């Protein structure tokens, strides 16, 4: 473009180049930053719909012990109490989601993160947990333990 005196208009060309270079720098930055952010964000995992799982043979569980099994994507704690009862509860603490464990010496379920304690029925008895553990149904068929969701 020429101005009135026939000389080229440098201001418009400089502005155009400035915008073109700015867009190039922004495009380059986005092409570097987006993959890095995509890598850092974990992929979504769909929830596996499970209605029942085998926890193993009853003979594999000594009395007064606990074992964590997988129920789809979630851990479940199966406790074979000293009185011969089987209990199955969610193994995720209701406070921060830490994995709980059976403590034989205390005869209760314990969360190591903040010393949360639950009885064998999953009721919170001390510590910061706000809710009881989710119970699961336990069925023993032909010496094998099956865990299923409560109806």
C-alpha positions as CSV (number, residue, x, y, z in Angstrom):
1,X,0.0,0.0,0.0
2,X,1.3,3.4,-0.9
3,X,0.6,6.5,1.0
4,X,-0.4,9.8,-0.7
5,X,3.2,10.6,-1.7
6,X,3.8,7.2,-3.4
7,X,6.0,5.8,-0.6
8,X,5.1,2.3,0.8
9,X,3.2,2.4,4.2
10,X,5.6,0.7,6.6
11,X,3.4,1.0,9.7
12,X,0.8,-1.3,8.3
13,X,3.4,-3.8,7.2
14,X,5.0,-3.8,10.6
15,X,1.7,-4.3,12.4
16,X,0.9,-7.2,10.0
17,X,4.3,-8.8,10.7
18,X,3.9,-8.2,14.4
19,X,0.5,-10.0,14.5
20,X,1.8,-12.8,12.2
21,X,4.8,-13.4,14.5
22,X,2.7,-13.2,17.6
23,X,0.3,-15.8,16.2
24,X,3.2,-18.0,15.3
25,X,4.7,-17.8,18.8
26,X,1.2,-18.5,20.4
27,X,0.7,-21.5,18.1
28,X,4.1,-22.9,18.9
29,X,3.5,-22.4,22.7
30,X,0.2,-24.2,22.4
31,X,1.7,-27.0,20.4
32,X,4.2,-27.6,23.2
33,X,2.1,-27.0,26.3
34,X,-1.0,-29.0,25.2
35,X,0.7,-32.3,24.9
36,X,2.5,-31.8,28.2
37,X,-0.8,-31.1,30.0
38,X,-2.4,-34.0,28.2
39,X,0.3,-36.3,29.4
40,X,0.0,-35.1,33.0
41,X,-3.7,-35.6,33.2
42,X,-4.5,-39.3,33.8
43,X,-6.9,-40.9,31.3
44,X,-10.5,-41.6,32.4
45,X,-11.2,-45.1,33.3
46,X,-14.7,-46.4,33.0
47,X,-16.2,-48.0,36.0
48,X,-16.3,-51.8,35.6
49,X,-19.8,-53.0,36.4
50,X,-19.4,-56.0,38.7
51,X,-22.2,-57.6,40.6
52,X,-20.4,-60.5,42.2
53,X,-16.8,-61.8,42.7
54,X,-15.2,-64.8,44.2
55,X,-13.0,-64.0,47.2
56,X,-11.5,-67.5,47.3
57,X,-12.0,-70.7,49.2
58,X,-13.1,-70.5,52.9
59,X,-10.2,-72.8,53.8
60,X,-7.7,-70.1,52.5
61,X,-9.0,-67.7,55.2
62,X,-7.7,-68.4,58.7
63,X,-10.0,-67.3,61.5
64,X,-9.4,-63.8,62.9
65,X,-7.9,-62.5,59.6
66,X,-8.6,-60.0,56.9
67,X,-7.8,-60.0,53.1
68,X,-8.3,-57.3,50.5
69,X,-9.8,-58.4,47.2
70,X,-10.7,-56.5,44.0
71,X,-14.4,-55.8,43.3
72,X,-14.1,-54.3,39.8
73,X,-11.9,-51.2,40.3
74,X,-12.5,-51.0,44.0
75,X,-10.9,-52.8,46.9
76,X,-13.1,-54.8,49.4
77,X,-11.9,-56.0,52.8
78,X,-13.1,-59.5,53.7
79,X,-12.8,-60.3,57.4
80,X,-13.1,-63.7,58.9
81,X,-13.7,-62.9,62.6
82,X,-12.7,-65.0,65.5
83,X,-16.3,-65.9,66.1
84,X,-16.6,-67.5,62.6
85,X,-18.5,-64.7,60.9
86,X,-17.5,-63.3,57.5
87,X,-17.8,-59.6,56.9
88,X,-17.2,-57.8,53.5
89,X,-16.8,-54.0,53.5
90,X,-15.4,-51.4,51.2
91,X,-11.7,-51.0,51.9
92,X,-11.7,-47.3,51.1
93,X,-11.8,-45.1,54.2
94,X,-14.7,-42.6,54.1
95,X,-12.4,-39.8,55.2
96,X,-9.9,-39.5,52.4
97,X,-10.1,-42.8,50.5
98,X,-7.1,-44.5,52.0
99,X,-7.1,-48.3,52.1
100,X,-8.2,-49.7,55.5
101,X,-6.9,-52.9,57.0
102,X,-8.0,-55.4,59.6
103,X,-6.1,-55.2,62.9
104,X,-6.2,-58.5,64.7
105,X,-4.6,-57.1,67.8
106,X,-7.4,-54.5,68.2
107,X,-10.2,-56.6,66.6
108,X,-11.2,-53.8,64.4
109,X,-10.7,-52.2,61.0
110,X,-8.1,-49.4,60.9
111,X,-7.1,-46.6,58.6
112,X,-3.5,-45.8,58.9
113,X,-3.8,-42.3,57.3
114,X,-5.4,-40.6,60.2
115,X,-6.0,-43.4,62.7
116,X,-9.7,-43.9,61.8
117,X,-11.3,-46.9,63.4
118,X,-14.3,-49.0,62.3
119,X,-16.0,-52.0,64.0
120,X,-16.3,-55.2,62.1
121,X,-19.7,-54.1,60.7
122,X,-18.1,-51.0,59.2
123,X,-19.5,-48.4,61.7
124,X,-17.0,-45.7,62.4
125,X,-16.0,-45.7,66.1
126,X,-13.2,-43.1,66.3
127,X,-11.1,-40.8,64.2
128,X,-12.0,-38.5,61.4
129,X,-14.1,-40.8,59.1
130,X,-17.5,-39.2,58.6
131,X,-19.5,-42.2,57.4
132,X,-19.5,-46.0,57.9
133,X,-17.8,-48.3,55.3
134,X,-20.1,-49.6,52.6
135,X,-21.1,-53.2,53.4
136,X,-21.2,-56.1,50.8
137,X,-23.1,-59.3,50.9
138,X,-21.1,-62.5,51.7
139,X,-22.3,-65.8,50.4
140,X,-20.5,-69.2,50.9
141,X,-21.3,-71.8,48.3
142,X,-19.5,-75.2,48.3
143,X,-16.7,-73.8,50.4
144,X,-16.1,-70.8,48.2
145,X,-16.7,-67.2,49.3
146,X,-18.7,-64.9,47.0
147,X,-19.0,-61.1,47.5
148,X,-21.8,-59.1,45.9
149,X,-23.4,-55.7,46.3
150,X,-26.1,-55.2,48.7
151,X,-29.6,-54.8,47.1
